[in-house]
Amino acid sequence: MTTLIDKIEMLIKREKTTPERKKEDTTKSSSEILSELFSAFNADPPKIEEIPFKKSKKGRKKHEKDKKKHK
């Protein structure tokens, strides 16, 4: 019976000996994902207008003024 460590070592050896696979860019936009989904059902994907991303003001730090003590 092989132990878990033996199985892991076998997988590592197998991975080293197999030719490298092409890594596809898996990052897709939401419109690409929707078009693929709707094409499976032979339907047109919905039209989505691109809305520019606005940064929230909460993330910005305000400049704090140092208060000086007067004698």
KOLLO-217636 format. One record per residue (C-alpha): residue in three letters; x, y, z. Coordinates in nm, 3 decimals. Layout:
N
 code      px      py      pz
  Ala       X       Y       Z
...
END
This chain:
71
 code      px      py      pz
  Met   0.000   0.000   0.000
  Thr   0.141   0.333  -0.103
  Thr   0.144   0.618   0.139
  Leu   0.029   0.968   0.071
  Ile   0.389   1.088   0.045
  Asp   0.466   0.821  -0.215
  Lys   0.163   0.926  -0.419
  Ile   0.268   1.290  -0.405
  Glu   0.622   1.202  -0.514
  Met   0.485   0.998  -0.805
  Leu   0.268   1.291  -0.914
  Ile   0.565   1.528  -0.895
  Lys   0.777   1.292  -1.107
  Arg   0.496   1.253  -1.359
  Glu   0.452   1.630  -1.379
  Lys   0.823   1.678  -1.440
  Thr   0.833   1.421  -1.720
  Thr   0.521   1.536  -1.905
  Pro   0.567   1.803  -2.171
  Glu   0.462   2.149  -2.068
  Arg   0.105   2.232  -2.147
  Lys   0.011   2.560  -2.302
  Lys  -0.128   2.789  -2.039
  Glu  -0.424   2.970  -2.184
  Asp  -0.522   3.310  -2.063
  Thr  -0.823   3.230  -1.848
  Thr  -0.909   3.591  -1.773
  Lys  -1.229   3.679  -1.954
  Ser  -1.451   3.981  -1.940
  Ser  -1.807   3.946  -1.822
  Ser  -1.935   4.012  -2.173
  Glu  -1.721   3.727  -2.312
  Ile  -1.855   3.488  -2.049
  Leu  -2.213   3.592  -2.120
  Ser  -2.169   3.553  -2.495
  Glu  -2.034   3.199  -2.448
  Leu  -2.321   3.112  -2.217
  Phe  -2.590   3.250  -2.446
  Ser  -2.433   3.088  -2.754
  Ala  -2.488   2.750  -2.589
  Phe  -2.862   2.825  -2.602
  Asn  -2.849   2.982  -2.950
  Ala  -2.952   3.320  -2.811
  Asp  -2.807   3.668  -2.840
  Pro  -2.633   3.793  -2.528
  Pro  -2.779   4.101  -2.361
  Lys  -2.629   4.435  -2.448
  Ile  -2.439   4.575  -2.152
  Glu  -2.305   4.927  -2.159
  Glu  -1.961   4.963  -2.013
  Ile  -1.971   5.186  -1.707
  Pro  -1.640   5.350  -1.620
  Phe  -1.507   5.244  -1.283
  Lys  -1.513   5.520  -1.025
  Lys  -1.284   5.507  -0.727
  Ser  -1.458   5.550  -0.398
  Lys  -1.361   5.844  -0.186
  Lys  -1.350   5.625   0.124
  Gly  -1.027   5.464   0.012
  Arg  -0.844   5.793  -0.011
  Lys  -0.668   5.925   0.295
  Lys  -0.718   6.286   0.384
  His  -0.421   6.498   0.473
  Glu  -0.428   6.559   0.845
  Lys  -0.290   6.886   0.971
  Asp  -0.067   6.874   1.275
  Lys  -0.192   7.089   1.557
  Lys   0.075   7.296   1.722
  Lys   0.054   7.373   2.089
  His   0.083   7.740   2.174
  Lys   0.254   7.843   2.498
END
